C-alpha cells in the first residue's frame, strides 16, 4: 500500500467513519503522489468525486522531487498502520460503553493518538499549506485548543464514557421494568424483577439480524408498545386499588370524567387540573423514554453483534432451562413470559366484553315478574311506607376489620337498642355487590333490577330498557307515590324514568346552603331532614316508596360531618364551622390506618343519622331496607377483600319480618359472620316472592 492509496482503501472499508474525512484529507495536501496531481478520494458512498470537486493544488505545497515523496512512503505507511491499530483498539473499547458503538464524538480516539495525528480513516483537519509550526490560526468555528474532539466530550472523555454507560444501564433497566412490571400494587417485590423475560430475548435476536432501517423501525414500535403497556399497567394498579379490578380498555374511558369530578371535589379546581396535567405528562414521558431506551439498546446490540449474539444464546438457554425445570425464586418463576400473558389476557378481556354486550341484551329482556298483574304484586306490603336507603361504601370490612369494627359495632349495638326502645325490630344478612370501591350506580342498579350489572355497558343497556325494578314494582301496583332523594346527583339524570321514580330531589333541590364535605354535597343528617321537610311530612293520598342515597361515607372521608341538634340544622349553614375544623383529604389519603379510622367514623355517622331519623319519624307502617352499595377501596378494606355488604330490614310490624324468617338472617343490625351471603342481584326476586308477588315471565 502506498501513501496515495491508503486513504482511499481505509475509507472504502468503513464508509461511515470516512464521512467528512475526504474533504479534510484533500485540503491537507498529504498523500499526494506528485506536485499538481490531485489525490484520488472516495466519498462516503464509495464513489470518486467529480473533477470539479477535486481540491486545487497550491504551488510549492507538494515535495519538489517525486523521489522524495516515494522515499517517505514507508514511514508514512508505518505511521498510518500504527495510528489505525491504536484507533481500532480505542474504538473497540469505547463501543462497549456507548450505544452508537463509538466514543462520544470521537473524544477517546483523539485523546489516545499522538498530538497532531488524526484517527485512522480520517485525514488530518488542516487547510492546504498549513503545517506544523507555520503559525496559522485554527478555523473560526473551532475554539483554540479543542483539537479534533470538539465540545465537552473531547475535554472530558472519562465523564463522557461514564455518562454513556449510565445512560445505557438506565435504558436497560427501564425496558426490563416494563417487561416485568406487575399490574397490582401488592405484587411489587424484588423477586418479580429478578426474572428472565422471554420477550427481551426474542427482541434482541430480531434486532441483531435486522438491517439498520428495519431495526430502528422495530425499536420505535417496540418502545411505543412497551410504553403503552406500562401506562395500562399503571391504570390497572389504580383501578385495582379503587375498583378492585383491572382497567377495561373498551368500557372504562368514560370513567375519567367521573374521576376528574371527584378530584375537583376533593382537591379543588386547581388541584384537579394539576393532577390531570401530571397524568398527561407522565404518559408522554413514559412513551418517550421507553422508545428512546429500546432504540439505544438496539443500536448497541447491532454494533456489537458477536457479543450480543453470544449473550442472547446464553440467556435463551438459561430461560429454556429454568422453564423446563420450573425453577422459582421465593415462589416466583424465574423464566418469565409476563408481557405475552398480559397481552393475551387483555385481548381475552376485550373479546369477552364485546360478547357480553350482546349476551346481556338478551338476558335483560327476561324477567320472571315482567307480566305480573298489579293485583298480584307485593300484596303483603300494601299500605306500608317503604324506604330503601343505600349507605355509601358500607361494606363487610366496617363490621369485621379489627381497626374499624370496635367503633362501628358499638354504633350498631347502640342504634339497635334505640330501635328496640322505639318498637322496631331488624334482621340482617350479607349481599355480594357487583362493584367494589366505587361505581356505586352499578350496586344500586344491581340491587333494584335483579340483574348482575358489573360494568358500564351493562348499566347503559339495562337503564335504556324497561326492566322491572323494586321501585317500579311498587309503582306498578298503583298504590304508591315514588320519590328519590339523591344528594349525589348534580346533573341531568335520565335513569329516573328507568327506576320508576316520579319525583326526584337531587343536590339542587334540597335547599342546602352549607359547605360540601369533599365529594359529598351535604351531610346525611341534612339530607334526611330535607326529606322529612319536603316529602315525608307532607300529606299523601298514597303510601311512599322512597329511595334515599346517603353520601357522607364517600371517600376520602375527610372532612366528616358531625351530628348537630335538629333545631340547628336549618339550611345547612351550621356545618360551615364543622367543615373548616375537619381533616383535609391530604391528611389521610396516603395512610391506610388513618383512612380506616376516618372511614369507621363516617360509617358510624351515616348509620346514626339514619336510625335517629327512623326512631323520630318512623311510624307503625314504616319499613326500612338499608344496605351498603359496595366495599370501600383497598386502602381501607385491604387487598383482595370480599365484595360483601350488610343489608338490613327494619319494621315495627312483626308480620313484615315473619315473612323472611326462613332467610336465616341475624336478628338486629349487625349480621353474624356466617349469616347467609347472596348475590346482590338475587335480592329482588327473593323480596318480591316473600311479600306476595306471583311470577309471570
ZIFEN-V642830 format. One record per residue. RES is the residue in one small letter. SS is DSSP state (@ for helix, = for strand, . for the rest). NEAR is the number of other C-alpha atoms within 12 Angstrom. D_FIRST is the distance of its C-alpha to the first C-alpha in whole Angstrom. Layout:
res=RES ss=SS near=NEAR d_first=D_FIRST
res=RES ss=SS near=NEAR d_first=D_FIRST
//
This chain:
res=x ss=. near=19 d_first=0
res=x ss=. near=23 d_first=4
res=x ss=@ near=31 d_first=7
res=x ss=@ near=31 d_first=8
res=x ss=@ near=24 d_first=6
res=x ss=@ near=34 d_first=6
res=x ss=@ near=42 d_first=10
res=x ss=@ near=36 d_first=11
res=x ss=@ near=25 d_first=9
res=x ss=@ near=34 d_first=11
res=x ss=@ near=34 d_first=14
res=x ss=@ near=27 d_first=14
res=x ss=@ near=20 d_first=14
res=x ss=. near=22 d_first=17
res=x ss=@ near=23 d_first=19
res=x ss=@ near=21 d_first=22
res=x ss=@ near=28 d_first=20
res=x ss=@ near=30 d_first=18
res=x ss=. near=24 d_first=22
res=x ss=. near=23 d_first=23
res=x ss=@ near=33 d_first=19
res=x ss=@ near=42 d_first=18
res=x ss=@ near=34 d_first=21
res=x ss=@ near=30 d_first=21
res=x ss=@ near=38 d_first=17
res=x ss=@ near=37 d_first=18
res=x ss=@ near=31 d_first=21
res=x ss=@ near=31 d_first=20
res=x ss=. near=40 d_first=18
res=x ss=. near=44 d_first=15
res=x ss=. near=37 d_first=12
res=x ss=. near=39 d_first=14
res=x ss=. near=29 d_first=13
res=x ss=. near=25 d_first=16
res=x ss=. near=24 d_first=20
res=x ss=. near=20 d_first=21
res=x ss=. near=24 d_first=18
res=x ss=. near=30 d_first=18
res=x ss=. near=35 d_first=15
res=x ss=. near=33 d_first=14
res=x ss=. near=42 d_first=15
res=x ss== near=36 d_first=16
res=x ss=. near=32 d_first=19
res=x ss=. near=25 d_first=21
res=x ss=. near=20 d_first=22
res=x ss=. near=21 d_first=19
res=x ss=. near=15 d_first=20
res=x ss== near=20 d_first=19
res=x ss=. near=21 d_first=21
res=x ss=. near=13 d_first=24
res=x ss=@ near=13 d_first=24
res=x ss=@ near=9 d_first=27
res=x ss=@ near=18 d_first=25
res=x ss=. near=24 d_first=22
res=x ss=. near=27 d_first=23
res=x ss=. near=24 d_first=24
res=x ss=. near=25 d_first=23
res=x ss=. near=21 d_first=26
res=x ss=. near=15 d_first=26
res=x ss=. near=14 d_first=25
res=x ss=. near=25 d_first=23
res=x ss=. near=29 d_first=20
res=x ss=. near=24 d_first=19
res=x ss=. near=16 d_first=22
res=x ss=. near=15 d_first=20
res=x ss=@ near=17 d_first=17
res=x ss=@ near=14 d_first=17
res=x ss=@ near=17 d_first=17
res=x ss=@ near=23 d_first=14
res=x ss=@ near=22 d_first=12
res=x ss=@ near=16 d_first=14
res=x ss=@ near=22 d_first=13
res=x ss=@ near=24 d_first=9
res=x ss=@ near=18 d_first=9
res=x ss=@ near=17 d_first=12
res=x ss=@ near=25 d_first=10
res=x ss=@ near=23 d_first=7
res=x ss=@ near=17 d_first=10
res=x ss=@ near=23 d_first=13
res=x ss=@ near=36 d_first=11
res=x ss=@ near=23 d_first=10
res=x ss=@ near=21 d_first=14
res=x ss=@ near=30 d_first=15
res=x ss=@ near=28 d_first=14
res=x ss=@ near=21 d_first=16
res=x ss=@ near=26 d_first=19
res=x ss=@ near=33 d_first=19
res=x ss=@ near=29 d_first=19
res=x ss=@ near=22 d_first=22
res=x ss=@ near=30 d_first=24
res=x ss=@ near=35 d_first=23
res=x ss=@ near=22 d_first=24
res=x ss=@ near=21 d_first=27
res=x ss=@ near=33 d_first=28
res=x ss=@ near=31 d_first=28
res=x ss=. near=31 d_first=31
res=x ss=. near=34 d_first=33
res=x ss=. near=36 d_first=33
res=x ss=. near=34 d_first=34
res=x ss=. near=29 d_first=31
res=x ss=. near=33 d_first=28
res=x ss=. near=34 d_first=27
res=x ss=. near=38 d_first=28
res=x ss=@ near=37 d_first=31
res=x ss=@ near=29 d_first=29
res=x ss=@ near=38 d_first=26
res=x ss=@ near=33 d_first=28
res=x ss=@ near=38 d_first=27
res=x ss=@ near=39 d_first=24
res=x ss=@ near=36 d_first=25
res=x ss=@ near=31 d_first=27
res=x ss=@ near=31 d_first=25
res=x ss=. near=29 d_first=22
res=x ss=. near=18 d_first=23
res=x ss=. near=16 d_first=24
res=x ss=. near=20 d_first=23
res=x ss=. near=28 d_first=19
res=x ss=. near=35 d_first=19
res=x ss=. near=42 d_first=18
res=x ss=. near=38 d_first=15
res=x ss=. near=39 d_first=14
res=x ss=. near=42 d_first=17
res=x ss=. near=37 d_first=16
res=x ss=. near=34 d_first=19
res=x ss=. near=30 d_first=22
res=x ss=. near=31 d_first=23
res=x ss=. near=27 d_first=25
res=x ss=. near=26 d_first=24
res=x ss=. near=23 d_first=25
res=x ss=. near=23 d_first=26
res=x ss=. near=21 d_first=24
res=x ss=. near=16 d_first=26
res=x ss=. near=9 d_first=29
res=x ss=. near=12 d_first=30
res=x ss=. near=9 d_first=33
res=x ss=. near=15 d_first=32
res=x ss=. near=17 d_first=33
res=x ss=. near=20 d_first=31
res=x ss=. near=16 d_first=32
res=x ss=. near=8 d_first=36
res=x ss=. near=11 d_first=35
res=x ss=. near=16 d_first=33
res=x ss=. near=17 d_first=35
res=x ss=. near=15 d_first=35
res=x ss=. near=16 d_first=33
res=x ss=. near=20 d_first=32
res=x ss=. near=33 d_first=29
res=x ss=. near=37 d_first=26
res=x ss=. near=30 d_first=28
res=x ss=. near=23 d_first=31
res=x ss=@ near=21 d_first=35
res=x ss=@ near=21 d_first=37
res=x ss=@ near=27 d_first=34
res=x ss=@ near=27 d_first=32
res=x ss=@ near=24 d_first=35
res=x ss=. near=23 d_first=36
res=x ss=@ near=29 d_first=33
res=x ss=@ near=20 d_first=35
res=x ss=@ near=19 d_first=38
res=x ss=@ near=27 d_first=36
res=x ss=@ near=35 d_first=35
res=x ss=@ near=20 d_first=38
res=x ss=@ near=20 d_first=39
res=x ss=@ near=30 d_first=37
res=x ss=@ near=28 d_first=38
res=x ss=@ near=17 d_first=42
res=x ss=@ near=25 d_first=41
res=x ss=@ near=31 d_first=40
res=x ss=@ near=23 d_first=42
res=x ss=@ near=22 d_first=45
res=x ss=@ near=31 d_first=44
res=x ss=@ near=30 d_first=44
res=x ss=@ near=23 d_first=47
res=x ss=@ near=30 d_first=49
res=x ss=@ near=41 d_first=47
res=x ss=@ near=35 d_first=49
res=x ss=@ near=32 d_first=52
res=x ss=@ near=40 d_first=52
res=x ss=@ near=41 d_first=52
res=x ss=@ near=40 d_first=55
res=x ss=. near=38 d_first=57
res=x ss=. near=33 d_first=61
res=x ss=. near=35 d_first=63
res=x ss=. near=28 d_first=66
res=x ss=@ near=26 d_first=66
res=x ss=@ near=19 d_first=68
res=x ss=@ near=19 d_first=65
res=x ss=. near=17 d_first=62
res=x ss=. near=18 d_first=62
res=x ss=@ near=18 d_first=59
res=x ss=@ near=21 d_first=59
res=x ss=@ near=32 d_first=58
res=x ss=@ near=28 d_first=55
res=x ss=. near=24 d_first=54
res=x ss=. near=33 d_first=53
res=x ss== near=37 d_first=50
res=x ss== near=36 d_first=50
res=x ss=@ near=31 d_first=49
res=x ss=@ near=31 d_first=48
res=x ss=@ near=39 d_first=46
res=x ss=@ near=31 d_first=44
res=x ss=@ near=22 d_first=44
res=x ss=@ near=32 d_first=43
res=x ss=@ near=38 d_first=40
res=x ss=@ near=29 d_first=39
res=x ss=@ near=27 d_first=39
res=x ss=@ near=36 d_first=37
res=x ss=@ near=33 d_first=34
res=x ss=@ near=25 d_first=34
res=x ss=. near=22 d_first=35
res=x ss=. near=19 d_first=32
res=x ss=@ near=20 d_first=32
res=x ss=@ near=16 d_first=35
res=x ss=@ near=20 d_first=37
res=x ss=@ near=29 d_first=37
res=x ss=@ near=28 d_first=38
res=x ss=@ near=22 d_first=41
res=x ss=@ near=29 d_first=42
res=x ss=@ near=37 d_first=41
res=x ss=@ near=28 d_first=43
res=x ss=@ near=24 d_first=46
res=x ss=@ near=36 d_first=46
res=x ss=@ near=36 d_first=47
res=x ss=@ near=29 d_first=49
res=x ss=@ near=26 d_first=51
res=x ss=@ near=40 d_first=51
res=x ss=@ near=36 d_first=52
res=x ss=@ near=29 d_first=55
res=x ss=@ near=35 d_first=56
res=x ss=@ near=37 d_first=56
res=x ss=@ near=31 d_first=58
res=x ss=@ near=33 d_first=61
res=x ss=@ near=35 d_first=61
res=x ss=@ near=26 d_first=62
res=x ss=@ near=32 d_first=65
res=x ss=@ near=28 d_first=66
res=x ss=@ near=27 d_first=66
res=x ss=@ near=26 d_first=68
res=x ss=@ near=32 d_first=70
res=x ss=@ near=34 d_first=71
res=x ss=@ near=32 d_first=72
res=x ss=@ near=35 d_first=74
res=x ss=@ near=39 d_first=75
res=x ss=. near=37 d_first=75
res=x ss=. near=32 d_first=72
res=x ss=. near=30 d_first=69
res=x ss=. near=33 d_first=68
res=x ss=. near=31 d_first=69
res=x ss=. near=28 d_first=66
res=x ss=. near=24 d_first=68
res=x ss=. near=24 d_first=72
res=x ss=@ near=26 d_first=71
res=x ss=@ near=19 d_first=69
res=x ss=@ near=18 d_first=73
res=x ss=@ near=23 d_first=74
res=x ss=@ near=20 d_first=71
res=x ss=@ near=14 d_first=74
res=x ss=@ near=19 d_first=76
res=x ss=@ near=26 d_first=74
res=x ss=@ near=26 d_first=74
res=x ss=@ near=25 d_first=77
res=x ss=@ near=31 d_first=78
res=x ss=@ near=26 d_first=75
res=x ss=@ near=24 d_first=77
res=x ss=@ near=31 d_first=80
res=x ss=@ near=31 d_first=79
res=x ss=@ near=28 d_first=77
res=x ss=@ near=21 d_first=78
res=x ss=@ near=16 d_first=76
res=x ss=@ near=15 d_first=74
res=x ss=@ near=20 d_first=73
res=x ss=@ near=23 d_first=72
res=x ss=@ near=20 d_first=70
res=x ss=@ near=17 d_first=68
res=x ss=@ near=22 d_first=68
res=x ss=@ near=23 d_first=67
res=x ss=@ near=15 d_first=64
res=x ss=@ near=15 d_first=63
res=x ss=@ near=19 d_first=63
res=x ss=@ near=15 d_first=61
res=x ss=@ near=16 d_first=58
res=x ss=@ near=21 d_first=58
res=x ss=@ near=25 d_first=57
res=x ss=@ near=19 d_first=55
res=x ss=@ near=20 d_first=53
res=x ss=@ near=32 d_first=53
res=x ss=@ near=30 d_first=51
res=x ss=@ near=27 d_first=49
res=x ss=@ near=31 d_first=48
res=x ss=@ near=38 d_first=48
res=x ss=@ near=33 d_first=45
res=x ss=@ near=32 d_first=43
res=x ss=@ near=37 d_first=43
res=x ss=@ near=44 d_first=42
res=x ss=@ near=36 d_first=39
res=x ss=@ near=35 d_first=38
res=x ss=@ near=46 d_first=38
res=x ss=@ near=45 d_first=37
res=x ss=@ near=38 d_first=33
res=x ss=@ near=39 d_first=33
res=x ss=@ near=41 d_first=34
res=x ss=@ near=34 d_first=31
res=x ss=@ near=31 d_first=28
res=x ss=. near=31 d_first=29
res=x ss=@ near=26 d_first=30
res=x ss=@ near=16 d_first=30
res=x ss=@ near=20 d_first=32
res=x ss=@ near=28 d_first=34
res=x ss=@ near=25 d_first=35
res=x ss=@ near=18 d_first=36
res=x ss=@ near=20 d_first=38
res=x ss=@ near=30 d_first=40
res=x ss=@ near=21 d_first=40
res=x ss=@ near=17 d_first=42
res=x ss=@ near=26 d_first=44
res=x ss=@ near=27 d_first=45
res=x ss=@ near=18 d_first=46
res=x ss=@ near=24 d_first=48
res=x ss=@ near=29 d_first=50
res=x ss=@ near=22 d_first=51
res=x ss=@ near=18 d_first=52
res=x ss=@ near=23 d_first=54
res=x ss=@ near=22 d_first=55
res=x ss=@ near=14 d_first=56
res=x ss=@ near=13 d_first=58
res=x ss=. near=17 d_first=60
res=x ss=. near=20 d_first=58
res=x ss== near=21 d_first=60
res=x ss== near=19 d_first=60
res=x ss=. near=14 d_first=63
res=x ss=. near=16 d_first=64
res=x ss== near=24 d_first=61
res=x ss== near=26 d_first=59
res=x ss=. near=31 d_first=55
res=x ss== near=34 d_first=54
res=x ss== near=36 d_first=54
res=x ss=. near=26 d_first=55
res=x ss=@ near=31 d_first=56
res=x ss=@ near=33 d_first=55
res=x ss=@ near=20 d_first=55
res=x ss=@ near=20 d_first=59
res=x ss=@ near=27 d_first=60
res=x ss=@ near=23 d_first=58
res=x ss=@ near=14 d_first=61
res=x ss=@ near=19 d_first=64
res=x ss=@ near=24 d_first=63
res=x ss=@ near=17 d_first=63
res=x ss=@ near=18 d_first=66
res=x ss=@ near=21 d_first=68
res=x ss=@ near=20 d_first=67
res=x ss=@ near=17 d_first=68
res=x ss=@ near=19 d_first=71
res=x ss=@ near=24 d_first=72
res=x ss=@ near=20 d_first=72
res=x ss=@ near=17 d_first=74
res=x ss=@ near=26 d_first=77
res=x ss=@ near=26 d_first=77
res=x ss=@ near=17 d_first=79
res=x ss=@ near=17 d_first=81
res=x ss=@ near=26 d_first=82
res=x ss=@ near=24 d_first=84
res=x ss=@ near=18 d_first=85
res=x ss=@ near=21 d_first=87
res=x ss=. near=31 d_first=88
res=x ss=. near=24 d_first=90
res=x ss=. near=23 d_first=92
res=x ss=. near=22 d_first=95
res=x ss=. near=25 d_first=98
res=x ss=. near=33 d_first=100
res=x ss=. near=29 d_first=99
res=x ss=. near=21 d_first=102
res=x ss=. near=25 d_first=104
res=x ss=. near=21 d_first=108
res=x ss=@ near=25 d_first=108
res=x ss=@ near=21 d_first=112
res=x ss=@ near=26 d_first=110
res=x ss=. near=35 d_first=107
res=x ss=. near=39 d_first=107
res=x ss=@ near=27 d_first=111
res=x ss=@ near=26 d_first=111
res=x ss=@ near=36 d_first=110
res=x ss=. near=30 d_first=112
res=x ss=. near=26 d_first=113
res=x ss=. near=31 d_first=111
res=x ss== near=36 d_first=109
res=x ss== near=41 d_first=105
res=x ss== near=41 d_first=102
res=x ss== near=37 d_first=99
res=x ss== near=41 d_first=97
res=x ss== near=45 d_first=93
res=x ss== near=43 d_first=92
res=x ss=. near=48 d_first=88
res=x ss=. near=50 d_first=86
res=x ss=. near=53 d_first=89
res=x ss=. near=49 d_first=87
res=x ss=@ near=44 d_first=88
res=x ss=@ near=42 d_first=86
res=x ss=@ near=48 d_first=89
res=x ss=@ near=36 d_first=91
res=x ss=@ near=29 d_first=89
res=x ss=. near=27 d_first=87
res=x ss=. near=20 d_first=88
res=x ss=. near=25 d_first=87
res=x ss=. near=32 d_first=88
res=x ss=@ near=27 d_first=91
res=x ss=@ near=21 d_first=94
res=x ss=@ near=28 d_first=94
res=x ss=@ near=36 d_first=94
res=x ss=@ near=31 d_first=96
res=x ss=@ near=23 d_first=99
res=x ss=@ near=31 d_first=99
res=x ss=@ near=36 d_first=99
res=x ss=@ near=26 d_first=102
res=x ss=@ near=22 d_first=104
res=x ss=@ near=33 d_first=104
res=x ss=@ near=33 d_first=105
res=x ss=@ near=23 d_first=108
res=x ss=@ near=25 d_first=108
res=x ss=@ near=32 d_first=108
res=x ss=@ near=22 d_first=111
res=x ss=@ near=14 d_first=113
res=x ss=. near=23 d_first=113
res=x ss=. near=23 d_first=114
res=x ss=. near=35 d_first=111
res=x ss== near=36 d_first=109
res=x ss== near=40 d_first=105
res=x ss== near=40 d_first=103
res=x ss== near=37 d_first=99
res=x ss== near=39 d_first=96
res=x ss== near=43 d_first=93
res=x ss== near=38 d_first=91
res=x ss== near=34 d_first=87
res=x ss=. near=48 d_first=85
res=x ss=. near=41 d_first=83
res=x ss=. near=43 d_first=81
res=x ss=. near=44 d_first=80
res=x ss=. near=45 d_first=79
res=x ss=. near=40 d_first=80
res=x ss=. near=38 d_first=80
res=x ss=@ near=39 d_first=84
res=x ss=@ near=37 d_first=85
res=x ss=@ near=34 d_first=84
res=x ss=@ near=46 d_first=86
res=x ss=@ near=45 d_first=89
res=x ss=@ near=41 d_first=88
res=x ss=@ near=41 d_first=88
res=x ss=@ near=45 d_first=91
res=x ss=@ near=42 d_first=93
res=x ss=@ near=43 d_first=92
res=x ss=. near=38 d_first=92
res=x ss=. near=40 d_first=88
res=x ss=. near=33 d_first=85
res=x ss=. near=37 d_first=83
res=x ss=. near=41 d_first=80
res=x ss=. near=37 d_first=78
res=x ss=@ near=31 d_first=78
res=x ss=@ near=29 d_first=78
res=x ss=@ near=34 d_first=81
res=x ss=@ near=33 d_first=83
res=x ss=@ near=25 d_first=82
res=x ss=@ near=29 d_first=83
res=x ss=@ near=36 d_first=86
res=x ss=@ near=33 d_first=87
res=x ss=. near=19 d_first=87
res=x ss=. near=24 d_first=90
res=x ss=. near=23 d_first=93
res=x ss=. near=36 d_first=93
res=x ss=. near=38 d_first=96
res=x ss=. near=40 d_first=96
res=x ss=@ near=45 d_first=98
res=x ss=@ near=42 d_first=99
res=x ss=@ near=36 d_first=99
res=x ss=@ near=45 d_first=101
res=x ss=@ near=47 d_first=104
res=x ss=@ near=32 d_first=104
res=x ss=@ near=31 d_first=105
res=x ss=. near=29 d_first=108
res=x ss=. near=26 d_first=109
res=x ss=. near=28 d_first=111
res=x ss== near=31 d_first=108
res=x ss== near=34 d_first=106
res=x ss== near=38 d_first=103
res=x ss== near=38 d_first=101
res=x ss== near=43 d_first=98
res=x ss== near=42 d_first=97
res=x ss== near=41 d_first=93
res=x ss=. near=37 d_first=92
res=x ss=. near=41 d_first=88
res=x ss=. near=29 d_first=88
res=x ss=. near=22 d_first=87
res=x ss=. near=17 d_first=87
res=x ss=. near=14 d_first=88
res=x ss=. near=21 d_first=89
res=x ss=. near=16 d_first=89
res=x ss=@ near=27 d_first=89
res=x ss=@ near=29 d_first=93
res=x ss=@ near=26 d_first=94
res=x ss=@ near=28 d_first=93
res=x ss=@ near=39 d_first=94
res=x ss=. near=35 d_first=98
res=x ss=. near=32 d_first=98
res=x ss=. near=25 d_first=101
res=x ss== near=24 d_first=100
res=x ss== near=35 d_first=97
res=x ss== near=34 d_first=97
res=x ss== near=30 d_first=94
res=x ss=. near=33 d_first=92
res=x ss=. near=21 d_first=94
res=x ss=. near=25 d_first=97
res=x ss=. near=34 d_first=98
res=x ss=. near=24 d_first=99
res=x ss=. near=31 d_first=97
res=x ss=. near=23 d_first=96
res=x ss=. near=27 d_first=95
res=x ss=. near=27 d_first=91
res=x ss=. near=37 d_first=88
res=x ss== near=41 d_first=87
res=x ss=. near=35 d_first=84
res=x ss=. near=36 d_first=83
res=x ss== near=39 d_first=87
res=x ss=. near=40 d_first=89
res=x ss=. near=48 d_first=92
res=x ss=. near=50 d_first=94
res=x ss=@ near=50 d_first=96
res=x ss=@ near=41 d_first=99
res=x ss=@ near=46 d_first=99
res=x ss=@ near=44 d_first=98
res=x ss=@ near=44 d_first=101
res=x ss=@ near=37 d_first=103
res=x ss=@ near=36 d_first=102
res=x ss=@ near=39 d_first=103
res=x ss=@ near=25 d_first=106
res=x ss=@ near=20 d_first=107
res=x ss=@ near=23 d_first=105
res=x ss=@ near=29 d_first=106
res=x ss=@ near=31 d_first=108
res=x ss=. near=17 d_first=111
res=x ss=. near=14 d_first=112
res=x ss=. near=13 d_first=114
res=x ss=. near=18 d_first=113
res=x ss=. near=12 d_first=115
res=x ss=. near=22 d_first=112
res=x ss== near=31 d_first=111
res=x ss== near=39 d_first=107
res=x ss== near=43 d_first=104
res=x ss== near=42 d_first=101
res=x ss== near=43 d_first=98
res=x ss== near=41 d_first=97
res=x ss== near=47 d_first=93
res=x ss== near=45 d_first=93
res=x ss=. near=46 d_first=90
res=x ss=. near=47 d_first=90
res=x ss=. near=50 d_first=88
res=x ss=. near=51 d_first=85
res=x ss=. near=42 d_first=82
res=x ss=. near=45 d_first=81
res=x ss=. near=44 d_first=84
res=x ss=. near=39 d_first=84
res=x ss=. near=41 d_first=87
res=x ss=. near=45 d_first=90
res=x ss=. near=44 d_first=93
res=x ss=. near=34 d_first=96
res=x ss=. near=30 d_first=100
res=x ss=. near=24 d_first=102
res=x ss=. near=16 d_first=106
res=x ss=@ near=21 d_first=106
res=x ss=@ near=13 d_first=108
res=x ss=@ near=15 d_first=105
res=x ss=. near=29 d_first=103
res=x ss=. near=22 d_first=104
res=x ss=. near=24 d_first=101
res=x ss=. near=35 d_first=98
res=x ss=. near=22 d_first=98
res=x ss=. near=27 d_first=99
res=x ss=@ near=33 d_first=96
res=x ss=@ near=24 d_first=94
res=x ss=@ near=19 d_first=95
res=x ss=@ near=23 d_first=94
res=x ss=@ near=28 d_first=90
res=x ss=@ near=20 d_first=89
res=x ss=@ near=15 d_first=90
res=x ss=. near=24 d_first=89
res=x ss=. near=23 d_first=85
res=x ss=. near=26 d_first=82
res=x ss=@ near=32 d_first=80
res=x ss=@ near=20 d_first=77
res=x ss=@ near=19 d_first=79
res=x ss=@ near=24 d_first=79
res=x ss=. near=26 d_first=76
res=x ss=. near=15 d_first=74
res=x ss=. near=18 d_first=76
res=x ss=@ near=25 d_first=77
res=x ss=@ near=22 d_first=81
res=x ss=@ near=25 d_first=82
res=x ss=@ near=37 d_first=81
res=x ss=@ near=38 d_first=83
res=x ss=@ near=32 d_first=86
res=x ss=@ near=38 d_first=86
res=x ss=@ near=46 d_first=86
res=x ss=@ near=45 d_first=89
res=x ss=@ near=36 d_first=91
res=x ss=@ near=42 d_first=90
res=x ss=@ near=47 d_first=91
res=x ss=@ near=41 d_first=95
res=x ss=@ near=36 d_first=95
res=x ss=@ near=45 d_first=95
res=x ss=@ near=46 d_first=97
res=x ss=@ near=39 d_first=100
res=x ss=@ near=36 d_first=100
res=x ss=@ near=46 d_first=100
res=x ss=@ near=39 d_first=103
res=x ss=@ near=31 d_first=105
res=x ss=@ near=32 d_first=105
res=x ss=@ near=41 d_first=106
res=x ss=@ near=29 d_first=109
res=x ss=@ near=22 d_first=110
res=x ss=@ near=24 d_first=110
res=x ss=. near=29 d_first=110
res=x ss=. near=27 d_first=113
res=x ss=. near=25 d_first=115
res=x ss=. near=26 d_first=113
res=x ss== near=35 d_first=109
res=x ss== near=38 d_first=107
res=x ss== near=44 d_first=103
res=x ss== near=40 d_first=100
res=x ss== near=40 d_first=97
res=x ss== near=48 d_first=94
res=x ss== near=50 d_first=90
res=x ss=. near=45 d_first=88
res=x ss=. near=48 d_first=85
res=x ss=. near=50 d_first=84
res=x ss=. near=51 d_first=82
res=x ss=. near=41 d_first=78
res=x ss=@ near=37 d_first=76
res=x ss=@ near=33 d_first=76
res=x ss=@ near=42 d_first=80
res=x ss=@ near=41 d_first=81
res=x ss=. near=32 d_first=78
res=x ss=. near=27 d_first=75
res=x ss=. near=26 d_first=76
res=x ss=. near=29 d_first=80
res=x ss=. near=30 d_first=82
res=x ss=. near=39 d_first=83
res=x ss== near=41 d_first=87
res=x ss== near=47 d_first=89
res=x ss== near=48 d_first=93
res=x ss== near=44 d_first=95
res=x ss== near=41 d_first=99
res=x ss== near=40 d_first=102
res=x ss== near=45 d_first=105
res=x ss== near=38 d_first=109
res=x ss=. near=29 d_first=112
res=x ss=. near=26 d_first=114
res=x ss=@ near=21 d_first=113
res=x ss=@ near=22 d_first=113
res=x ss=@ near=33 d_first=110
res=x ss=@ near=33 d_first=108
res=x ss=@ near=23 d_first=111
res=x ss=. near=25 d_first=109
res=x ss=. near=29 d_first=105
res=x ss=@ near=19 d_first=107
res=x ss=@ near=13 d_first=105
res=x ss=@ near=23 d_first=102
res=x ss=. near=21 d_first=102
res=x ss=. near=31 d_first=101
res=x ss== near=28 d_first=102
res=x ss== near=28 d_first=105
res=x ss=. near=30 d_first=104
res=x ss=. near=41 d_first=101
res=x ss=. near=38 d_first=98
res=x ss=. near=35 d_first=97
res=x ss=. near=24 d_first=97
res=x ss=. near=20 d_first=93
res=x ss=. near=17 d_first=94
res=x ss=. near=24 d_first=96
res=x ss=. near=24 d_first=95
res=x ss== near=29 d_first=92
res=x ss== near=28 d_first=92
res=x ss== near=30 d_first=89
res=x ss=@ near=40 d_first=90
res=x ss=@ near=30 d_first=90
res=x ss=@ near=26 d_first=93
res=x ss=@ near=36 d_first=95
res=x ss=@ near=34 d_first=96
res=x ss=@ near=35 d_first=98
res=x ss=@ near=28 d_first=99
res=x ss=@ near=36 d_first=101
res=x ss=@ near=36 d_first=102
res=x ss=@ near=27 d_first=104
res=x ss=@ near=26 d_first=105
res=x ss=. near=28 d_first=107
res=x ss=. near=25 d_first=109
res=x ss=. near=32 d_first=106
res=x ss=. near=26 d_first=106
res=x ss=. near=24 d_first=103
res=x ss=. near=18 d_first=103
res=x ss=. near=15 d_first=99
//
